[in-house]
Amino acid sequence: MVHALLPTPVLSIALLVLWLLLNRSMSAGHILLGTLLALAIPRLTAGLRPLPVHIHSPWAAFKLACTVVVDTTQSNMAVVRLLLRPSSRKHPAGFVRIPLEMRDPNALATLAMIVCITPGTAWAELALDRSALLLHVLELDDPEAVIAHVKQRYERPLMEIFE
């Protein structure tokens, strides 16, 4: 009964708090309207959310987070160098097709976030059968090195975490 009314209690609470903060009001009307929205929105958007997440290795998730911080920092510095000294650009931008072994939607969504927050890369396309990712790279020297980097540093840990 409770699960039918509150399929995602954390999301409902967050929506209610956000509604009250955005309206800067704790009036009865705002609490009532916020509560109605907090109950309705999760039910109406249930089909848009990915499958439930099952993390099989929290330690791998922690290590991946550290890897992403390091890679993002290094990529930020490289992009800043290119912006400050455009003449230092050695290679043109390009696309790389990366074959994927993982199929879990949550792992793929996480990979999409990782490559999109990393300056110099952008997720361009996912094959319909989820077998390959088309990645745009700002400065593409060696496509095979990019493939190895994504598979080793991101795909393998994501498979350990989600599959």
MARFI-511747 format. One record per atom (N, C-alpha, C): residue number from 1; residue in three letters; chain; y, z, x negated. Coordinates in steps of 0.02 Angstrom, whole numbers, plus 50000, padded with zeros to 5 digits. Example, Ala and Ser with C-alpha at 12.3 -4.5 7.8 and 13.67 -1.06 7.14 Angstrom:
<rs>
+-----+-----+----+-------+-------+-------+
|   i |  aa | ch |    c2 |    c3 |    c1 |
+-----+-----+----+-------+-------+-------+
|   1 | ala |  A | 49716 | 50390 | 49340 |
|   1 | ala |  A | 49775 | 50390 | 49385 |
|   1 | ala |  A | 49835 | 50390 | 49340 |
|   2 | ser |  A | 49888 | 50354 | 49358 |
|   2 | ser |  A | 49947 | 50357 | 49316 |
|   2 | ser |  A | 50002 | 50394 | 49355 |
+-----+-----+----+-------+-------+-------+
</rs>
This chain:
<rs>
+-----+-----+----+-------+-------+-------+
|   i |  aa | ch |    c2 |    c3 |    c1 |
+-----+-----+----+-------+-------+-------+
|   1 | met |  A | 49940 | 50000 | 49958 |
|   1 | met |  A | 50000 | 50000 | 50000 |
|   1 | met |  A | 50063 | 50000 | 49956 |
|   2 | val |  A | 50066 | 50046 | 49907 |
|   2 | val |  A | 50125 | 50050 | 49864 |
|   2 | val |  A | 50131 | 49987 | 49822 |
|   3 | his |  A | 50075 | 49960 | 49797 |
|   3 | his |  A | 50077 | 49900 | 49756 |
|   3 | his |  A | 50102 | 49840 | 49797 |
|   4 | ala |  A | 50086 | 49837 | 49861 |
|   4 | ala |  A | 50110 | 49782 | 49903 |
|   4 | ala |  A | 50185 | 49785 | 49912 |
|   5 | leu |  A | 50212 | 49845 | 49917 |
|   5 | leu |  A | 50285 | 49854 | 49925 |
|   5 | leu |  A | 50321 | 49847 | 49858 |
|   6 | leu |  A | 50291 | 49874 | 49805 |
|   6 | leu |  A | 50321 | 49872 | 49738 |
|   6 | leu |  A | 50272 | 49840 | 49689 |
|   7 | pro |  A | 50267 | 49773 | 49689 |
|   7 | pro |  A | 50219 | 49741 | 49643 |
|   7 | pro |  A | 50238 | 49751 | 49569 |
|   8 | thr |  A | 50303 | 49757 | 49557 |
|   8 | thr |  A | 50327 | 49768 | 49488 |
|   8 | thr |  A | 50381 | 49823 | 49490 |
|   9 | pro |  A | 50359 | 49886 | 49489 |
|   9 | pro |  A | 50407 | 49941 | 49497 |
|   9 | pro |  A | 50462 | 49943 | 49443 |
|  10 | val |  A | 50445 | 49927 | 49382 |
|  10 | val |  A | 50495 | 49928 | 49328 |
|  10 | val |  A | 50549 | 49876 | 49342 |
|  11 | leu |  A | 50528 | 49816 | 49362 |
|  11 | leu |  A | 50577 | 49763 | 49378 |
|  11 | leu |  A | 50620 | 49784 | 49437 |
|  12 | ser |  A | 50590 | 49814 | 49489 |
|  12 | ser |  A | 50629 | 49836 | 49547 |
|  12 | ser |  A | 50681 | 49888 | 49528 |
|  13 | ile |  A | 50661 | 49936 | 49488 |
|  13 | ile |  A | 50708 | 49988 | 49467 |
|  13 | ile |  A | 50764 | 49957 | 49425 |
|  14 | ala |  A | 50746 | 49911 | 49380 |
|  14 | ala |  A | 50796 | 49878 | 49338 |
|  14 | ala |  A | 50845 | 49838 | 49381 |
|  15 | leu |  A | 50820 | 49803 | 49432 |
|  15 | leu |  A | 50864 | 49765 | 49476 |
|  15 | leu |  A | 50912 | 49811 | 49514 |
|  16 | leu |  A | 50886 | 49866 | 49539 |
|  16 | leu |  A | 50929 | 49913 | 49575 |
|  16 | leu |  A | 50983 | 49941 | 49529 |
|  17 | val |  A | 50964 | 49963 | 49470 |
|  17 | val |  A | 51013 | 49991 | 49423 |
|  17 | val |  A | 51064 | 49938 | 49404 |
|  18 | leu |  A | 51041 | 49877 | 49390 |
|  18 | leu |  A | 51087 | 49823 | 49373 |
|  18 | leu |  A | 51135 | 49808 | 49430 |
|  19 | trp |  A | 51110 | 49807 | 49491 |
|  19 | trp |  A | 51153 | 49795 | 49549 |
|  19 | trp |  A | 51208 | 49848 | 49554 |
|  20 | leu |  A | 51188 | 49911 | 49545 |
|  20 | leu |  A | 51237 | 49965 | 49550 |
|  20 | leu |  A | 51287 | 49963 | 49493 |
|  21 | leu |  A | 51264 | 49946 | 49433 |
|  21 | leu |  A | 51309 | 49942 | 49376 |
|  21 | leu |  A | 51359 | 49884 | 49384 |
|  22 | leu |  A | 51334 | 49826 | 49406 |
|  22 | leu |  A | 51378 | 49769 | 49414 |
|  22 | leu |  A | 51430 | 49780 | 49469 |
|  23 | asn |  A | 51411 | 49817 | 49520 |
|  23 | asn |  A | 51459 | 49830 | 49574 |
|  23 | asn |  A | 51500 | 49893 | 49561 |
|  24 | arg |  A | 51482 | 49930 | 49510 |
|  24 | arg |  A | 51517 | 49993 | 49493 |
|  24 | arg |  A | 51528 | 50037 | 49554 |
|  25 | ser |  A | 51474 | 50044 | 49592 |
|  25 | ser |  A | 51479 | 50084 | 49653 |
|  25 | ser |  A | 51412 | 50116 | 49668 |
|  26 | met |  A | 51415 | 50178 | 49690 |
|  26 | met |  A | 51356 | 50214 | 49712 |
|  26 | met |  A | 51361 | 50229 | 49787 |
|  27 | ser |  A | 51398 | 50186 | 49823 |
|  27 | ser |  A | 51405 | 50197 | 49895 |
|  27 | ser |  A | 51338 | 50185 | 49929 |
|  28 | ala |  A | 51332 | 50212 | 49988 |
|  28 | ala |  A | 51269 | 50205 | 50026 |
|  28 | ala |  A | 51253 | 50131 | 50039 |
|  29 | gly |  A | 51305 | 50092 | 50054 |
|  29 | gly |  A | 51295 | 50021 | 50067 |
|  29 | gly |  A | 51268 | 49984 | 50007 |
|  30 | his |  A | 51295 | 49998 | 49948 |
|  30 | his |  A | 51271 | 49965 | 49887 |
|  30 | his |  A | 51201 | 49989 | 49868 |
|  31 | ile |  A | 51187 | 50052 | 49879 |
|  31 | ile |  A | 51120 | 50078 | 49865 |
|  31 | ile |  A | 51070 | 50044 | 49911 |
|  32 | leu |  A | 51087 | 50039 | 49976 |
|  32 | leu |  A | 51043 | 50007 | 50025 |
|  32 | leu |  A | 51032 | 49933 | 50008 |
|  33 | leu |  A | 51087 | 49896 | 49997 |
|  33 | leu |  A | 51081 | 49825 | 49981 |
|  33 | leu |  A | 51044 | 49815 | 49915 |
|  34 | gly |  A | 51059 | 49856 | 49865 |
|  34 | gly |  A | 51024 | 49851 | 49801 |
|  34 | gly |  A | 50950 | 49865 | 49808 |
|  35 | thr |  A | 50932 | 49913 | 49849 |
|  35 | thr |  A | 50862 | 49929 | 49861 |
|  35 | thr |  A | 50826 | 49871 | 49896 |
|  36 | leu |  A | 50859 | 49842 | 49946 |
|  36 | leu |  A | 50829 | 49784 | 49980 |
|  36 | leu |  A | 50818 | 49726 | 49931 |
|  37 | leu |  A | 50867 | 49712 | 49890 |
|  37 | leu |  A | 50860 | 49659 | 49840 |
|  37 | leu |  A | 50806 | 49677 | 49789 |
|  38 | ala |  A | 50804 | 49739 | 49768 |
|  38 | ala |  A | 50754 | 49761 | 49719 |
|  38 | ala |  A | 50683 | 49757 | 49747 |
|  39 | leu |  A | 50676 | 49762 | 49812 |
|  39 | leu |  A | 50610 | 49756 | 49843 |
|  39 | leu |  A | 50593 | 49682 | 49856 |
|  40 | ala |  A | 50643 | 49642 | 49875 |
|  40 | ala |  A | 50630 | 49573 | 49895 |
|  40 | ala |  A | 50624 | 49525 | 49835 |
|  41 | ile |  A | 50667 | 49531 | 49786 |
|  41 | ile |  A | 50668 | 49483 | 49731 |
|  41 | ile |  A | 50601 | 49480 | 49693 |
|  42 | pro |  A | 50571 | 49536 | 49674 |
|  42 | pro |  A | 50506 | 49531 | 49640 |
|  42 | pro |  A | 50452 | 49497 | 49682 |
|  43 | arg |  A | 50453 | 49508 | 49748 |
|  43 | arg |  A | 50403 | 49476 | 49790 |
|  43 | arg |  A | 50416 | 49402 | 49797 |
|  44 | leu |  A | 50480 | 49383 | 49802 |
|  44 | leu |  A | 50498 | 49312 | 49810 |
|  44 | leu |  A | 50488 | 49272 | 49746 |
|  45 | thr |  A | 50492 | 49305 | 49689 |
|  45 | thr |  A | 50487 | 49269 | 49625 |
|  45 | thr |  A | 50420 | 49281 | 49590 |
|  46 | ala |  A | 50371 | 49308 | 49625 |
|  46 | ala |  A | 50307 | 49324 | 49595 |
|  46 | ala |  A | 50274 | 49262 | 49563 |
|  47 | gly |  A | 50281 | 49205 | 49595 |
|  47 | gly |  A | 50251 | 49144 | 49569 |
|  47 | gly |  A | 50283 | 49118 | 49506 |
|  48 | leu |  A | 50343 | 49141 | 49490 |
|  48 | leu |  A | 50378 | 49118 | 49431 |
|  48 | leu |  A | 50360 | 49159 | 49369 |
|  49 | arg |  A | 50331 | 49218 | 49379 |
|  49 | arg |  A | 50314 | 49260 | 49322 |
|  49 | arg |  A | 50248 | 49239 | 49292 |
|  50 | pro |  A | 50242 | 49247 | 49226 |
|  50 | pro |  A | 50178 | 49230 | 49194 |
|  50 | pro |  A | 50123 | 49279 | 49214 |
|  51 | leu |  A | 50064 | 49262 | 49193 |
|  51 | leu |  A | 50007 | 49306 | 49207 |
|  51 | leu |  A | 50019 | 49374 | 49176 |
|  52 | pro |  A | 49984 | 49425 | 49201 |
|  52 | pro |  A | 49992 | 49492 | 49170 |
|  52 | pro |  A | 49976 | 49490 | 49095 |
|  53 | val |  A | 50013 | 49529 | 49058 |
|  53 | val |  A | 50006 | 49529 | 48985 |
|  53 | val |  A | 49954 | 49581 | 48965 |
|  54 | his |  A | 49907 | 49560 | 48924 |
|  54 | his |  A | 49857 | 49605 | 48896 |
|  54 | his |  A | 49862 | 49599 | 48820 |
|  55 | ile |  A | 49892 | 49650 | 48789 |
|  55 | ile |  A | 49900 | 49649 | 48716 |
|  55 | ile |  A | 49837 | 49680 | 48686 |
|  56 | his |  A | 49801 | 49638 | 48648 |
|  56 | his |  A | 49738 | 49661 | 48619 |
|  56 | his |  A | 49747 | 49697 | 48552 |
|  57 | ser |  A | 49804 | 49684 | 48519 |
|  57 | ser |  A | 49815 | 49715 | 48453 |
|  57 | ser |  A | 49889 | 49733 | 48445 |
|  58 | pro |  A | 49907 | 49795 | 48463 |
|  58 | pro |  A | 49976 | 49817 | 48455 |
|  58 | pro |  A | 50000 | 49813 | 48382 |
|  59 | trp |  A | 49955 | 49826 | 48336 |
|  59 | trp |  A | 49973 | 49823 | 48265 |
|  59 | trp |  A | 49992 | 49751 | 48245 |
|  60 | ala |  A | 49955 | 49703 | 48270 |
|  60 | ala |  A | 49971 | 49633 | 48256 |
|  60 | ala |  A | 50039 | 49615 | 48288 |
|  61 | ala |  A | 50053 | 49643 | 48346 |
|  61 | ala |  A | 50118 | 49630 | 48378 |
|  61 | ala |  A | 50175 | 49659 | 48336 |
|  62 | phe |  A | 50165 | 49717 | 48308 |
|  62 | phe |  A | 50216 | 49747 | 48265 |
|  62 | phe |  A | 50226 | 49705 | 48202 |
|  63 | lys |  A | 50171 | 49683 | 48171 |
|  63 | lys |  A | 50177 | 49642 | 48111 |
|  63 | lys |  A | 50211 | 49575 | 48126 |
|  64 | leu |  A | 50195 | 49546 | 48185 |
|  64 | leu |  A | 50227 | 49483 | 48204 |
|  64 | leu |  A | 50302 | 49494 | 48214 |
|  65 | ala |  A | 50321 | 49549 | 48246 |
|  65 | ala |  A | 50392 | 49563 | 48256 |
|  65 | ala |  A | 50428 | 49568 | 48189 |
|  66 | cys |  A | 50397 | 49600 | 48140 |
|  66 | cys |  A | 50427 | 49605 | 48073 |
|  66 | cys |  A | 50432 | 49536 | 48041 |
|  67 | thr |  A | 50381 | 49495 | 48048 |
|  67 | thr |  A | 50382 | 49427 | 48021 |
|  67 | thr |  A | 50439 | 49387 | 48052 |
|  68 | val |  A | 50448 | 49394 | 48118 |
|  68 | val |  A | 50501 | 49356 | 48152 |
|  68 | val |  A | 50569 | 49379 | 48128 |
|  69 | val |  A | 50579 | 49444 | 48117 |
|  69 | val |  A | 50643 | 49469 | 48091 |
|  69 | val |  A | 50657 | 49439 | 48023 |
|  70 | val |  A | 50608 | 49439 | 47979 |
|  70 | val |  A | 50617 | 49412 | 47911 |
|  70 | val |  A | 50631 | 49337 | 47915 |
|  71 | asp |  A | 50591 | 49300 | 47953 |
|  71 | asp |  A | 50600 | 49228 | 47957 |
|  71 | asp |  A | 50667 | 49209 | 47989 |
|  72 | thr |  A | 50687 | 49246 | 48040 |
|  72 | thr |  A | 50750 | 49232 | 48073 |
|  72 | thr |  A | 50808 | 49245 | 48025 |
|  73 | thr |  A | 50804 | 49299 | 47987 |
|  73 | thr |  A | 50857 | 49315 | 47939 |
|  73 | thr |  A | 50862 | 49261 | 47886 |
|  74 | gln |  A | 50805 | 49240 | 47859 |
|  74 | gln |  A | 50806 | 49187 | 47808 |
|  74 | gln |  A | 50832 | 49122 | 47836 |
|  75 | ser |  A | 50812 | 49106 | 47897 |
|  75 | ser |  A | 50835 | 49044 | 47929 |
|  75 | ser |  A | 50910 | 49047 | 47944 |
|  76 | asn |  A | 50934 | 49105 | 47965 |
|  76 | asn |  A | 51007 | 49113 | 47976 |
|  76 | asn |  A | 51046 | 49098 | 47912 |
|  77 | met |  A | 51022 | 49125 | 47857 |
|  77 | met |  A | 51057 | 49114 | 47793 |
|  77 | met |  A | 51054 | 49041 | 47774 |
|  78 | ala |  A | 50999 | 49008 | 47785 |
|  78 | ala |  A | 50993 | 48936 | 47768 |
|  78 | ala |  A | 51040 | 48894 | 47811 |
|  79 | val |  A | 51044 | 48909 | 47875 |
|  79 | val |  A | 51088 | 48871 | 47919 |
|  79 | val |  A | 51161 | 48884 | 47902 |
|  80 | val |  A | 51178 | 48945 | 47886 |
|  80 | val |  A | 51247 | 48960 | 47865 |
|  80 | val |  A | 51265 | 48921 | 47803 |
|  81 | arg |  A | 51219 | 48918 | 47754 |
|  81 | arg |  A | 51232 | 48878 | 47694 |
|  81 | arg |  A | 51244 | 48805 | 47712 |
|  82 | leu |  A | 51205 | 48778 | 47758 |
|  82 | leu |  A | 51215 | 48708 | 47778 |
|  82 | leu |  A | 51282 | 48698 | 47813 |
|  83 | leu |  A | 51302 | 48747 | 47852 |
|  83 | leu |  A | 51365 | 48741 | 47888 |
|  83 | leu |  A | 51425 | 48747 | 47840 |
|  84 | leu |  A | 51419 | 48792 | 47792 |
|  84 | leu |  A | 51475 | 48802 | 47745 |
|  84 | leu |  A | 51478 | 48747 | 47693 |
|  85 | arg |  A | 51421 | 48720 | 47675 |
|  85 | arg |  A | 51418 | 48666 | 47625 |
|  85 | arg |  A | 51374 | 48609 | 47650 |
|  86 | pro |  A | 51401 | 48567 | 47694 |
|  86 | pro |  A | 51360 | 48513 | 47722 |
|  86 | pro |  A | 51332 | 48466 | 47668 |
|  87 | ser |  A | 51365 | 48463 | 47612 |
|  87 | ser |  A | 51341 | 48419 | 47558 |
|  87 | ser |  A | 51276 | 48446 | 47527 |
|  88 | ser |  A | 51259 | 48509 | 47541 |
|  88 | ser |  A | 51198 | 48537 | 47512 |
|  88 | ser |  A | 51135 | 48517 | 47551 |
|  89 | arg |  A | 51145 | 48481 | 47606 |
|  89 | arg |  A | 51088 | 48458 | 47646 |
|  89 | arg |  A | 51046 | 48409 | 47606 |
|  90 | lys |  A | 50982 | 48424 | 47600 |
|  90 | lys |  A | 50937 | 48383 | 47560 |
|  90 | lys |  A | 50894 | 48337 | 47602 |
|  91 | his |  A | 50881 | 48356 | 47666 |
|  91 | his |  A | 50836 | 48318 | 47707 |
|  91 | his |  A | 50865 | 48311 | 47778 |
|  92 | pro |  A | 50848 | 48256 | 47811 |
|  92 | pro |  A | 50873 | 48247 | 47880 |
|  92 | pro |  A | 50833 | 48290 | 47929 |
|  93 | ala |  A | 50861 | 48296 | 47989 |
|  93 | ala |  A | 50825 | 48331 | 48043 |
|  93 | ala |  A | 50768 | 48287 | 48066 |
|  94 | gly |  A | 50719 | 48317 | 48098 |
|  94 | gly |  A | 50663 | 48278 | 48124 |
|  94 | gly |  A | 50619 | 48318 | 48170 |
|  95 | phe |  A | 50571 | 48283 | 48199 |
|  95 | phe |  A | 50523 | 48314 | 48244 |
|  95 | phe |  A | 50455 | 48320 | 48211 |
|  96 | val |  A | 50420 | 48374 | 48227 |
|  96 | val |  A | 50353 | 48385 | 48201 |
|  96 | val |  A | 50307 | 48401 | 48261 |
|  97 | arg |  A | 50251 | 48366 | 48265 |
|  97 | arg |  A | 50202 | 48381 | 48316 |
|  97 | arg |  A | 50152 | 48431 | 48287 |
|  98 | ile |  A | 50148 | 48489 | 48317 |
|  98 | ile |  A | 50105 | 48543 | 48292 |
|  98 | ile |  A | 50046 | 48552 | 48338 |
|  99 | pro |  A | 49985 | 48539 | 48314 |
|  99 | pro |  A | 49926 | 48550 | 48356 |
|  99 | pro |  A | 49916 | 48625 | 48368 |
| 100 | leu |  A | 49901 | 48643 | 48430 |
| 100 | leu |  A | 49894 | 48713 | 48448 |
| 100 | leu |  A | 49822 | 48728 | 48468 |
| 101 | glu |  A | 49799 | 48786 | 48445 |
| 101 | glu |  A | 49733 | 48810 | 48466 |
| 101 | glu |  A | 49739 | 48859 | 48525 |
| 102 | met |  A | 49795 | 48895 | 48528 |
| 102 | met |  A | 49802 | 48945 | 48581 |
| 102 | met |  A | 49820 | 48911 | 48647 |
| 103 | arg |  A | 49799 | 48942 | 48702 |
| 103 | arg |  A | 49813 | 48915 | 48768 |
| 103 | arg |  A | 49843 | 48967 | 48815 |
| 104 | asp |  A | 49843 | 49030 | 48795 |
| 104 | asp |  A | 49867 | 49084 | 48838 |
| 104 | asp |  A | 49941 | 49072 | 48855 |
| 105 | pro |  A | 49960 | 49073 | 48919 |
| 105 | pro |  A | 50029 | 49060 | 48938 |
| 105 | pro |  A | 50079 | 49110 | 48908 |
| 106 | asn |  A | 50058 | 49173 | 48903 |
| 106 | asn |  A | 50103 | 49223 | 48875 |
| 106 | asn |  A | 50113 | 49212 | 48800 |
| 107 | ala |  A | 50060 | 49192 | 48765 |
| 107 | ala |  A | 50066 | 49177 | 48694 |
| 107 | ala |  A | 50111 | 49116 | 48684 |
| 108 | leu |  A | 50102 | 49065 | 48726 |
| 108 | leu |  A | 50145 | 49006 | 48720 |
| 108 | leu |  A | 50218 | 49022 | 48735 |
| 109 | ala |  A | 50230 | 49064 | 48785 |
| 109 | ala |  A | 50298 | 49085 | 48800 |
| 109 | ala |  A | 50329 | 49123 | 48742 |
| 110 | thr |  A | 50289 | 49166 | 48711 |
| 110 | thr |  A | 50314 | 49204 | 48653 |
| 110 | thr |  A | 50328 | 49157 | 48595 |
| 111 | leu |  A | 50285 | 49109 | 48583 |
| 111 | leu |  A | 50298 | 49059 | 48530 |
| 111 | leu |  A | 50362 | 49021 | 48544 |
| 112 | ala |  A | 50373 | 49003 | 48607 |
| 112 | ala |  A | 50434 | 48968 | 48626 |
| 112 | ala |  A | 50496 | 49010 | 48609 |
| 113 | met |  A | 50493 | 49074 | 48625 |
| 113 | met |  A | 50549 | 49119 | 48609 |
| 113 | met |  A | 50560 | 49124 | 48534 |
| 114 | ile |  A | 50506 | 49130 | 48497 |
| 114 | ile |  A | 50511 | 49137 | 48424 |
| 114 | ile |  A | 50545 | 49076 | 48394 |
| 115 | val |  A | 50521 | 49016 | 48410 |
| 115 | val |  A | 50550 | 48957 | 48378 |
| 115 | val |  A | 50620 | 48943 | 48403 |
| 116 | cys |  A | 50636 | 48965 | 48464 |
| 116 | cys |  A | 50704 | 48953 | 48489 |
| 116 | cys |  A | 50755 | 49003 | 48462 |
| 117 | ile |  A | 50734 | 49063 | 48444 |
| 117 | ile |  A | 50782 | 49111 | 48416 |
| 117 | ile |  A | 50790 | 49101 | 48341 |
| 118 | thr |  A | 50745 | 49063 | 48312 |
| 118 | thr |  A | 50749 | 49050 | 48240 |
| 118 | thr |  A | 50796 | 48991 | 48229 |
| 119 | pro |  A | 50854 | 49003 | 48198 |
| 119 | pro |  A | 50901 | 48948 | 48187 |
| 119 | pro |  A | 50869 | 48892 | 48147 |
| 120 | gly |  A | 50884 | 48831 | 48166 |
| 120 | gly |  A | 50857 | 48774 | 48131 |
| 120 | gly |  A | 50796 | 48744 | 48163 |
| 121 | thr |  A | 50769 | 48777 | 48215 |
| 121 | thr |  A | 50712 | 48750 | 48251 |
| 121 | thr |  A | 50724 | 48754 | 48326 |
| 122 | ala |  A | 50694 | 48708 | 48362 |
| 122 | ala |  A | 50700 | 48709 | 48435 |
| 122 | ala |  A | 50636 | 48681 | 48465 |
| 123 | trp |  A | 50610 | 48714 | 48516 |
| 123 | trp |  A | 50552 | 48692 | 48553 |
| 123 | trp |  A | 50573 | 48630 | 48592 |
| 124 | ala |  A | 50541 | 48573 | 48581 |
| 124 | ala |  A | 50561 | 48512 | 48614 |
| 124 | ala |  A | 50515 | 48494 | 48672 |
| 125 | glu |  A | 50449 | 48503 | 48663 |
| 125 | glu |  A | 50403 | 48482 | 48715 |
| 125 | glu |  A | 50335 | 48515 | 48703 |
| 126 | leu |  A | 50301 | 48528 | 48757 |
| 126 | leu |  A | 50232 | 48553 | 48754 |
| 126 | leu |  A | 50189 | 48501 | 48790 |
| 127 | ala |  A | 50135 | 48480 | 48758 |
| 127 | ala |  A | 50089 | 48432 | 48789 |
| 127 | ala |  A | 50063 | 48461 | 48854 |
| 128 | leu |  A | 50049 | 48417 | 48902 |
| 128 | leu |  A | 50026 | 48440 | 48968 |
| 128 | leu |  A | 49962 | 48482 | 48963 |
| 129 | asp |  A | 49920 | 48466 | 48916 |
| 129 | asp |  A | 49858 | 48505 | 48908 |
| 129 | asp |  A | 49866 | 48563 | 48860 |
| 130 | arg |  A | 49928 | 48577 | 48839 |
| 130 | arg |  A | 49946 | 48633 | 48795 |
| 130 | arg |  A | 49914 | 48626 | 48726 |
| 131 | ser |  A | 49898 | 48566 | 48706 |
| 131 | ser |  A | 49863 | 48557 | 48642 |
| 131 | ser |  A | 49911 | 48544 | 48584 |
| 132 | ala |  A | 49975 | 48531 | 48598 |
| 132 | ala |  A | 50022 | 48516 | 48544 |
| 132 | ala |  A | 50092 | 48534 | 48565 |
| 133 | leu |  A | 50130 | 48554 | 48515 |
| 133 | leu |  A | 50201 | 48572 | 48524 |
| 133 | leu |  A | 50242 | 48522 | 48484 |
| 134 | leu |  A | 50295 | 48496 | 48514 |
| 134 | leu |  A | 50342 | 48454 | 48478 |
| 134 | leu |  A | 50401 | 48498 | 48459 |
| 135 | leu |  A | 50412 | 48507 | 48395 |
| 135 | leu |  A | 50463 | 48553 | 48369 |
| 135 | leu |  A | 50516 | 48512 | 48332 |
| 136 | his |  A | 50579 | 48526 | 48348 |
| 136 | his |  A | 50634 | 48495 | 48312 |
| 136 | his |  A | 50655 | 48542 | 48255 |
| 137 | val |  A | 50660 | 48514 | 48195 |
| 137 | val |  A | 50678 | 48553 | 48135 |
| 137 | val |  A | 50743 | 48525 | 48107 |
| 138 | leu |  A | 50790 | 48568 | 48093 |
| 138 | leu |  A | 50857 | 48548 | 48070 |
| 138 | leu |  A | 50855 | 48512 | 48003 |
| 139 | glu |  A | 50814 | 48536 | 47958 |
| 139 | glu |  A | 50808 | 48504 | 47892 |
| 139 | glu |  A | 50734 | 48498 | 47877 |
| 140 | leu |  A | 50707 | 48437 | 47887 |
| 140 | leu |  A | 50635 | 48427 | 47882 |
| 140 | leu |  A | 50617 | 48394 | 47815 |
| 141 | asp |  A | 50586 | 48433 | 47772 |
| 141 | asp |  A | 50564 | 48408 | 47707 |
| 141 | asp |  A | 50491 | 48387 | 47711 |
| 142 | asp |  A | 50448 | 48434 | 47729 |
| 142 | asp |  A | 50376 | 48423 | 47728 |
| 142 | asp |  A | 50347 | 48444 | 47796 |
| 143 | pro |  A | 50331 | 48395 | 47840 |
| 143 | pro |  A | 50304 | 48412 | 47905 |
| 143 | pro |  A | 50240 | 48455 | 47902 |
| 144 | glu |  A | 50198 | 48442 | 47853 |
| 144 | glu |  A | 50135 | 48480 | 47846 |
| 144 | glu |  A | 50150 | 48554 | 47831 |
| 145 | ala |  A | 50202 | 48566 | 47792 |
| 145 | ala |  A | 50221 | 48635 | 47776 |
| 145 | ala |  A | 50247 | 48671 | 47839 |
| 146 | val |  A | 50283 | 48635 | 47881 |
| 146 | val |  A | 50308 | 48665 | 47944 |
| 146 | val |  A | 50249 | 48681 | 47989 |
| 147 | ile |  A | 50201 | 48636 | 47994 |
| 147 | ile |  A | 50142 | 48648 | 48035 |
| 147 | ile |  A | 50104 | 48709 | 48009 |
| 148 | ala |  A | 50093 | 48712 | 47945 |
| 148 | ala |  A | 50058 | 48769 | 47916 |
| 148 | ala |  A | 50096 | 48834 | 47927 |
| 149 | his |  A | 50162 | 48832 | 47920 |
| 149 | his |  A | 50204 | 48892 | 47930 |
| 149 | his |  A | 50197 | 48918 | 48002 |
| 150 | val |  A | 50204 | 48874 | 48051 |
| 150 | val |  A | 50200 | 48895 | 48121 |
| 150 | val |  A | 50131 | 48921 | 48138 |
| 151 | lys |  A | 50079 | 48887 | 48115 |
| 151 | lys |  A | 50011 | 48907 | 48131 |
| 151 | lys |  A | 49994 | 48974 | 48097 |
| 152 | gln |  A | 50012 | 48981 | 48034 |
| 152 | gln |  A | 49994 | 49041 | 47997 |
| 152 | gln |  A | 50036 | 49102 | 48018 |
| 153 | arg |  A | 50101 | 49093 | 48023 |
| 153 | arg |  A | 50145 | 49151 | 48034 |
| 153 | arg |  A | 50153 | 49169 | 48108 |
| 154 | tyr |  A | 50142 | 49121 | 48153 |
| 154 | tyr |  A | 50153 | 49135 | 48224 |
| 154 | tyr |  A | 50091 | 49125 | 48268 |
| 155 | glu |  A | 50059 | 49067 | 48263 |
| 155 | glu |  A | 50003 | 49054 | 48309 |
| 155 | glu |  A | 49945 | 49102 | 48297 |
| 156 | arg |  A | 49924 | 49112 | 48236 |
| 156 | arg |  A | 49867 | 49156 | 48223 |
| 156 | arg |  A | 49880 | 49227 | 48248 |
| 157 | pro |  A | 49938 | 49257 | 48231 |
| 157 | pro |  A | 49951 | 49324 | 48258 |
| 157 | pro |  A | 49955 | 49326 | 48334 |
| 158 | leu |  A | 49984 | 49273 | 48364 |
| 158 | leu |  A | 49989 | 49272 | 48436 |
| 158 | leu |  A | 49920 | 49268 | 48469 |
| 159 | met |  A | 49875 | 49231 | 48438 |
| 159 | met |  A | 49807 | 49228 | 48464 |
| 159 | met |  A | 49772 | 49296 | 48457 |
| 160 | glu |  A | 49786 | 49331 | 48403 |
| 160 | glu |  A | 49758 | 49397 | 48393 |
| 160 | glu |  A | 49785 | 49446 | 48445 |
| 161 | ile |  A | 49848 | 49438 | 48463 |
| 161 | ile |  A | 49880 | 49483 | 48510 |
| 161 | ile |  A | 49858 | 49469 | 48582 |
| 162 | phe |  A | 49858 | 49405 | 48601 |
| 162 | phe |  A | 49849 | 49388 | 48672 |
| 162 | phe |  A | 49780 | 49362 | 48692 |
| 163 | glu |  A | 49741 | 49335 | 48644 |
| 163 | glu |  A | 49678 | 49304 | 48664 |
| 163 | glu |  A | 49618 | 49343 | 48641 |
+-----+-----+----+-------+-------+-------+
</rs>
